[in-house]
């Protein structure tokens, strides 16, 4: 009996925008000039940036006409989005690439003149501080990396479907953009810039509580996490048109010297509603500290300066001779101290700051010690929140702290709060946060309550400034109750184990619930498919460039997945013609497929390169779900198919692609695949909990022995 087709439901705004962005990224995957999301997201951002500007300028032009005022556009014809991008059947192919890239090209209006990027880079405001200067700065550090003008035209057409003059679409897209930023950060890996997790950002903004009329600064703002959160915090305080003018014109300030983050923070703030982001595109450390006066100071500073970076010698001359160091975080800390408003001159209280710093800032000697002495003597360093390891995963496992201080010094004493990982993780071999067990918003709520009325507790203690001075200004004070906390009695251990058992019970209940649906699946109704019906060979080739870094893949045996082998310069790779891997594709080893060397390409290997010995396959989602395929890869049946399609002598057997794609398997319907996937997902959750419980039991044995045999107990 034929199945009744469900009536199509209208797409929500989130679904529509998600589909536009997803389609654009899929189109970009086909372009050989782009290598992974680190290329695709900036490309998508500058395209959206130009569409956003044109929508905004059209709104402002309409308002000016209604008010009888003149309007001066930032971008003039024929370089506006509406002139070259919004026209159906507009310029495409090589003509589009030439218009964007070349210093001189045929323009959309049929005349020859300066190209788009060259024009945008030449813009200059009348007073050195308007939107034209921002546009010029953005595009000075930007390149169009797409080489196929037809694919670029397809992307432009997709983005043209976004309406930046719709408040609903703006709000939805701002959240979608934040997700894209997180994906790009994950793909970037360790670049010395550790992006601050949202729970930490929100906590810092909430306890600093900037008020409308105050100025907020992040001198190392990256993609703008603190500034966006502060903007939204202030926006909730707006009641009148005048309030909004204050918010838009004199509230949010940042600094970001790198061209890509500068573009990303501009777009991030624009999408959240800040029409003219005041972001300094130069190094915030470039001015001598002694020349900074009251006009340069602000009310609130929120920042996570780069860890582990080193500044050039020219920058060091901006700092007092005995305070010069190449370590970036120490220089930013001095800058932040200098930039806080002083009490008086119209300020009832001094400025305040919340700054994320690495553990070493608390105890290093030399300049670090002198900075701490100045903090204690000239500022009120009232609170230090000590964060556990793993908070900044996957970017870094460096242990970090948050310093809270204001310009109402000197310091009388410092409150310390040791934030611990959740109780169920404390008994594990690796009791820290991880990518899969990240810090949650609700965990910071308890610290916020304590921050408002600090008092001594199991996790909090107070250290008078005299004690800090007696330790040569070291802030490395440990929790005096830590020894007692670590020597857990049997009751505490039982609580941790009971917590796991309760979670295992709940997980098992969910697993049992899914098992009822799995029993109704009838394998006799499954349809026969050739592997070639749901796996389509991908031949997205690329010619390697000598000065570009490329990721290479190792495909493990026996279905154990694909991992990064190494990152290597193109000049060190002999085979220059390779294939681009995309996350979600199937990758196989021709030689070892018969031994289970196949896997789904994980997200962090998107854009990696492989030789023809590692064929890549796109997945036909109309036949098989990617998650179901990952499940299928674990079956002996799939391994048998690979073995049967591998031909040659014992030690030289290789997968024959035609034979492999003609192998037959029986597959359930998509709806049944979803049921099986859900069942397997619950099974994996249960298995992970059982493994964690086993680790907790193992660690509890050690803790129990410490409890009974510790001589100080």
N, C-alpha and C positions, 0 to 999 in steps of 0.2 A: 504494500500500500504506500502510495506516495506521501511524503511528509508535507504537512501544511507549512508554508513559508510564513514566518512571523512578519507582521507589518513593520516597516522601517520606522524607527523612532527618531525624532529630530535630534540632531547632535547638539550637545551643550556647547557653550562658548569655549570651555576648557578643551573639549574634544576637538572642536573645529581648529583652534589654535595649535593644539598638540599635533593634529594631523598635518597642518601647514608646515610646522617646524620639522616634523619627522620626515615628510616628503622632501623638504629642502635638503635635509642631511643625507637622505638616500640618493638624491640626484648628485650631490657633491661627492659621494663615494665613488662615482664613476669617473671623476676627473683625475687624470694622472698627475696633476700638479699639486694635489692635496694629499697629505700623508697623516691620516688619523685626525682625531678631534682637536688636537693642538693646532691644526691648520684650519679645520672646518668651522670651529666656533668663532674665531676672529673674523673669518670671511663672512659668516652669517651675520655677525654683529655689525660690521661696517655697512652692510646692505640694509639691515634694519634701521641703523642709525640715520641713513639718508632718507629712508621712507618716513621715519619718525619726524625728522626736521621739516620735511615738506608738509606733512599733515599739520604740524604745529604752526608753521608759517602761514598756511592757508587760514587757519583759525584766527591767528593774530591779524591777518590782513582784513578778514571779514569784520572783526571787531573795530579795527581802525576806520574802515569805511562807514560803519554805523555811527561812529562817534565823530565823523567828519575830520579825522586826522590823517596825516600822510603816513605811509608805511615804507620802511626801508628793509627789503629782504636781505637775509644773510647770504643766500645763494641766489644768483640771478639766472635768467634764461640764457642759453639753453641747457644749463647744468642742473636745474631743479629736477627732482624725481619725476614730476608730472611731464617734463619735456622729453625724457629719454627712456624712462622705465615704465610709466603707467600707461603708455600708449600700446594698445593691442596691435600685435604685429610690428612692433618697433624694431630698432636695430638689433642685430643678432650676429652670431658667428664671429668671424675675424674682424668685422667692422666694429662690433661691440667691444672686443678685447682691445683694439687699437684706440677707440675713443676713451677707454678707461686708462690704459697704460701709457700711451705715447705722449710725449711733450707737445706734439702737434698732430692733429688728426681731423678727419671729416666728422663734423658734429651732426647731431640729429636734425638740425634745421637746414642741412644741406650746404653749410658753409665750412670752410677750413678754419681752424683756430686751435687754441691751446686745449689739450686733453683734459678729461675730468679730474684725475688725481692731481695733475699739475696745476689746474685752476684752484682746486680746494686747498692745496698747499700754499698758494699765493695769497689767500685771503688775509685781510688785516683790518682790524677794527679801528674806528675813529679815535677811540680813547685808550687803546691798548688793553681793553678788558671786556669785550663783548663776545657774542657767540661766534663771530667770524674768527677770532683768535683761537677759540676752542677747536673749531673745525680744522683750521690750519695745523694746529698741534697734533690732533688726532691723526691726520693723514700724512704728516711728515714721517711718522714711524710705521706707516701701513703700506702693505703691498697687496695687489690682487694676485693671488697664487693660482687661480683657476686658469687653465690654458685652453679650454674648450668653450668657445663663445656661445654655442647652442645650449650646452648644459647650464652656463651662467644665465642665459636668458630664461631658461625654465625656472631657475631659482628665483630670479627677479619677479617673474610672473606669480610665483607662489607667495612671496613676501608682499606683493602688491595687494593680496587679499586680506592683509592685516589692517585694521582701522585704528590708528593710534589716537583718533579723536573720540573714541568710545571709552568711557571710564571703566566699563565692565571688562572690555578687552585689555585695557592697560593693566588693570589689577591682576587679571588672570595671567597675562604675559609676563608680568614682573615675577610671579612665583615660578612660572615655567623657566624663565631666564636664570633664576637662582639655581634651579636644578641643573641646567646646562653648565653653569659655572662650576658646580660641585663635580660634575663629570669631567670637566676639563682639568680641574685641579688634581683629580685622581689620576688622570692620564699623564699629568706632568711629572708626578712622582716627587722625588727629593730635589728641590731646586733652591734650598736654603730659605724658602718662604713657607712658613707654616700657617695655613689659613685657620682662623679661629673658629671652633665649632659654634653653631648657632646657640646652644644653651649657655655657653660662656659669654658670648656677645650680648645676649639678651639680659643676662644677670648683671653684667657690668653696666649696661645702659640704665637698667632699672634702679640700681643702688646709687648711681651717680645722679639720676633723676634730673637731667637738664631741663630748664624752664624756658618757656617762650621769652625771647629777649636776650637770652644768653647765647654766646658763641661757642660752637663745638668744633674741635679740631682732631683729625687723625693725621699726623705728619708722615705716616707710612701706610697709606690707606689700602694698598692692594686693589682688590675689586670692590671695596666699599662696604664690607659687612657692618662695621661699626657705624658708619655714616648713614647707611640706609635705616638701621635700627633706631638711631638717634632722630632721624628725620620723621619716622613714623611715630616715635614717642612724642615729639613736639607737635606733630600734625594733630594728634588727638586733643591738644590743648587749644587749638584754634577755634575761636567763636565768631570772629568778624572778618571782614575783608582786610582791615588793617592788620589783624593778626597774621593772615596769610601772606601779606606783603613782607612782614618781618621775617616770617619763616623762609620765604623765597629769597630774600635779599641779604640777610645778615646773620644767618644761623649756622650753616653747615660749611665747613672748610676742610680741605684735605691736601695731601701732597703725594704724588706718585711719579717717580722719575722714569720708570720703564714704559715703553710705548704701548705694549699690549695691555697691561693692567690699566693704563691710563684710559684707553678706549673702553675697556670693560667697565670701569667704575663710572665713566660718563654715562654709558648706556644703562647701567644698573640704577643710577640715581634718576635719570630721565624717566625710566619706566615706572619708578615709584612716585613720580610727581614733582621732582625738583627740576624746574625748567632751566635754570642756569647753574649747573654744578660748578662751584668755585674750587677747582682742583689745580694746584700748582704742578705743572709738568716737569719741574726741575728737582734736583736733589734738595730736600728740605734742610740739609746740613751745610748748604753752600754759603750761608751768611755768618760773619763773625758774631759770636755770642754777645760780645761787649757792645755791639751796635744795636742790639734789639732793645727797643724802648716800650713804653706803655701802649703805644699804638699797635704794636705787634703781638700783644698778649691777648689771651682768650680766657673764657670762664671755665670751660670743661675740655679735658683732653682724654680721649679713649684710644688706646693703641696697642698693637702687638708688633713691635719693631722686629726687623729681620734678625734671626739668631745666626751666629757663626759667620756673618759676613765681615769683610774687611774693606775699609775705605782707603782711597788714594791719599797720598801725602798732602796734596793741595788742600784737601778738606780739613786735615788735622790742624792747619794753621789758624782755623777759625775758633779754636778752643784754647784756653789758658795752657801755658807750657806744661804745667804739672798735671794737666787733665787730658793730655793727648794720648790716644790709643787707637790702634787700627780696628779694634773690635766695634762693630757697628752699633750693637745694642747699648753699649756704654755711652756712645756719642748721642744717640737718640734720647737716652734717659736724661742727659745733661740739657739737651735742647728742650725737652718737655718741661723740666724744672724751670728753665729760663722763660718759657712761653706762658706760664701760668700768671694770671693777673695778681697784682699785689693788693693788699687791703689798703683802702684809701683811694683818692683820685676818683671818687664816685662809686667805688666798690665797697659794699658793707663788709664783705668777707673776701678772703683770697680765693683764687681759682683752685680747682680740684682736678685730680687725675686718677685714672685706673689704667695700669700698664701691665701687660703680660711680659714676664722676663724668665729666662732659663735659670735653673737651680744655681749655676755658677755665680750669678750676680749677687747672691746672698753671702758668699764667703771668699771670693777671689781677692787677692791682694793687689797692691799697686794702685792704679787709677780707680779700679772698682771699689777699693776700700775708701779712697778719698771721696768718691761719689756718695757712698753710704754715709760718711761723716757729714757731708753737706746736707744730705736728706734729713739727718737726725737733728742738725743744728739750726738749719734755716727753714725747714718745712715740718709739717705735722704728719709724719708717717704713722698712721693710726692702725692700719690693718694689713696683714699679709695672709692671703688665702693660698695654702699649699695644695697643689693639684697632684693626683697620682699619675703614674706612668700610663701612657696609652691614650690620654685625652686628645692628643693631636694626631693619632693614627688616621690615615695611612701616611701622613707626611713626615712624621717624626715620632720617635719614642722618648724624646728628651723630656725629663720631668720639669714642670714649669710652675710658676707662682704668679699671683696677681698682687701687685703693690697698689695700695690705696693711700694717697697722700694729698694734702692741700697746703696752701701758702698761708697757714695760720700758725706757724711753728713758734718755738721749737717743739720737738717731740718729747712728750712726757713718758710715753711707754707705747708698746706695740701689742696689739691683739693678734694672735696667730690662730688660724683655723685649719686643721688638717682634714681635707676632704678625702674620705675613704671610698673605695669601690663598694658596690652593693654587697650585703652580707653573704649572698649565695655564691659570690666569686672569691671570697676571702680565703676559703680553704683550698683553693685550686693551686696547682703547681705554678701557674702564671697568673697571679691575682692582680690583673690590671685590665684597663679598658682595651678593647680591640676594635677592628673595623666592624665586626659583626655584633659586638657587645659594646656599643658606644655610649658615651655619656648622654643622659636623658634630661629633658627640661625639668621634670619633677624633682630630680636629684638636687638641682640648684635652689629649689624653693625653700628647703630647710635652711640652707646657708643664708638666704636672703632674710628669713625671719630672724635668724641669729644676728645678722649684720645690723639690723635695726635696733636691737637691744643686746649688745654683746655681753656674755657672761661665761664664766669658766664651766666647762663640761667635759665629757669624755673626749671630745675632739678639739676643744678650744682652751687656750691658756694665755695669760698676760705676762709680758716681760717688761719691767721698768727700764727706762733709758739708761740708768746707771749700770745695769747688768750688761747692756749692749756695749757701752763704752769700755767696760772692764774686759770685754772680749775683743778689743781692738776693732770695734764697730762691725763685728760679724753679725749677720742676721740669721745665722744657721742654728736656730734653737729648735730642738726636737721636743715633741710632746712629752712632758714629764710623766704622763700616764701610759706612755707607749709600751714600756716593759710589761706593765700589768695587763695591758690590752693584748699583747702578743702571747702571754702565758694564759691561754684560755682554759677555763675549767671545763669539765665534762658537760656541764649544762649548756655553755656557749657552743661547744662543738655539736651537741645534739640539736640545737636550734638551727644551725647551718644545714645539717644533714636532713632535718625534718622539712626545711624549706624546699630542698631538692626533691624529697619524696612526694611532697604535695604537688610540685610542678610536674613530676613524672606521672602522678595519678591523673591530673588534669589533661596532660598530653595523651595519656593512654585512653582516656575517655573520648577525646576527639578522634583518636585513631580507630577506636571501636565503632564510633559513629560513622566514619567513612567506610568501614568494612561492610556495613549493610548495603551500601550502594554498589560495592565492587562485586558482590555475589550475584547481582542481577545481570552482569555482562555475559553475553552468549558468544563465545568464540566462533561458533558455527556461522554466525552472521557476518564475520569479518570478510573484507574484500581482498582479493589478490592484487598486489602491486609489484611492478618491477622497481628496484631501487632507483633507477633512472627516472621514475615518475615523481619522486619527491626530492631527489638530489640533482641539482643542475650545476655542471662544472663551471666554476668562475675562472675567467681568464683576464682579470684586471691586471695587466702587466705594467711594469715601471722600469725605467732605465735609471740605475743608481747614479747619484752625483757624488763626487769625491768628498766634498766638504759637508755632507749631511750625515747625521747620526741615524742609524737604522736599528730597529729591534729585530732580533732573530729568535725563532721558536724551537723549543724541544718538545716533541710529542712523546710522552711516556708510554711504556708498555702496559698491557693488561688493563686498559681503560682508566688509567690514573690521571688523565688530563693533559693539558698543554701548559707549559710554563715558559717564562722568559729565559733564553739561554744566555744572551748577552746583548748589550748595545754597542754598536761598532760603526766606525766611520766608513762611508762608501768606498773610499780609496783602499781600504783594507779587505774588501770583499772582491774575490776574483771574478765571480759570475755577475756581470753587470745587469743582465736582463733577468728580472725576478717578478714575483707576483705579490700583490698587496692582499694581506689578510684583513678581514672585517669581523668584528665581534658578532657572534651568532652563527658564523659559518661552520661547516664541518671541515676539519683538517685531518689528513691521513698521511702515514708514511708508506710509500709504495713497497719498501723493503719489509717493514715490520707490521703492516696492517694485519697480517695473519697471526701476529702475537698481541693483538689488541692495541696497536699504536694508532688510535684515532680519538678525536676529542672535539668538543664544541669550543671554538675560539673564545676565550674570556675577554671581558671588556678591556682589561689592561693591556691586551696584546693587539688591540685594534690598530691597524696601520703598520703592523710588523711585515717583514718581507720573507718570502720563502722561495726555494727553487722549485723546478718542475717535479722534483722527487717528493714533494709534499702537496699533492693536489688539494684544492679548496673547492667546496661545493656550497652553493646557495640552497636554501631550504624552501620547498614549495609548501607554504603554510596552509594551502587549501587541502593538502593531503595529510600533512603531519605537523604537529606542533613542535617547536624547537625543544621544549622541555620534555615532550614525550620521546623525541629522538634521542635526547641525552639519556633517558631511561632505557630506550631500546639498545643503546650502545653497550649497556651492561649485560646484555643477554648473550648466551652461547650461540644463539641462532645467527646474530649479526657477525660474530667472530667466524662461525662456520662459512658464512657467505664470503668473507674476506679470504679465508683459507682456500676455498674452492676457486676463487678468482685469481689466486696467486700461482704463477707458473714459472718453471725453470728448475735448475738443479737444486739440491738441498740447501746449499749456502748462497744461492744466487736467485732465489725465488723473489719475484716482484709482482705487485698487484697489476693485473691487466684491466685497465679502466673499462673497456667495452664489456668484458665478462662480468665485472663487478656491477655495473649499472644494469645488466640484464638479469641479475640474480633476483629471485622472487621471494617476497615476504608477505605475510598476511597482516593487515592492519585494521584496527577498529575505526569507527566513525570519529569525527572530531569531538562530538559530545562525549563519547565513551573515553576518548583520550583524556579529556579534561577530568573525568572521574578518576581514571587511573593515576593521573599526575597528582591530583589532590590527595589521593590515598598514599602515594609514595612520599609526598611532601610531609604528611603527618608522621609517616614511618621514620623519615630522616630526622624530624624534630625530636621524636622520642629517642632515637638512637643517640643523638647529640647530647640530650639530657642525661641519658644513662652513662655515657662516657664522662661527662662532667661530674656526675655523682661518684663514679669510680675514682676520679682524680681527687675529689673532696675527701673520700674515705681514706685514701692513701695519705694525704696530707694531714688528716686528723690524727692518724696514728703517730706521726712525728710530733704534732703539737701536744698530744696527750702525754707522750714520753717526756717532753720538755716541762710540762706542768708538774709531773710527779718528781722529776729528778733535778729541777732547778734549785740550787742551794739558797737563792734569795727569796724563794717562795715560802 
